[in-house]
């Protein structure tokens, strides 16, 4: 994330010019990254079902924060597919 006051000001200005979002330094969203190997890692164990998301396929829940220049500033990839976005 932007650290210096100048970088924060610059990022806020770019978001304002780009999308008319005032006082924003990052856009956040979560997505599901599909993986087919999870079911094989937990053979004979019910832990694999934690990775099955609401659309019924195995995935990791990944949170990404991007800046106004479309650079990824932060990424969190630790939740199984069944994890709700609000958990982060």
JONORQUI-V432222 format. One record per pair of residues at least 24 apart in sequence whose ideal C-beta (glycine too) atoms are under 7 Angstrom apart, sorted by sequence separation. I is the first residue (numbers start at 1). GAP is how many residues later the second one is. If there is no record, write none. Layout:
I_GAP + I_GAP
//
This chain:
1_24 + 34_24 + 35_24 + 1_25 + 34_25 + 35_25 + 63_25 + 33_26 + 32_27 + 33_27 + 53_28 + 32_29 + 33_29 + 51_29 + 52_29 + 53_29 + 50_30 + 51_30 + 52_30 + 30_31 + 31_31 + 51_31 + 30_32 + 50_32 + 30_33 + 28_35 + 29_35 + 28_37 + 27_38 + 26_39 + 27_39 + 26_40 + 26_41 + 26_47 + 32_49 + 18_50 + 15_53 + 14_54 + 14_55 + 30_55 + 11_56 + 11_57 + 1_72 + 1_73
//
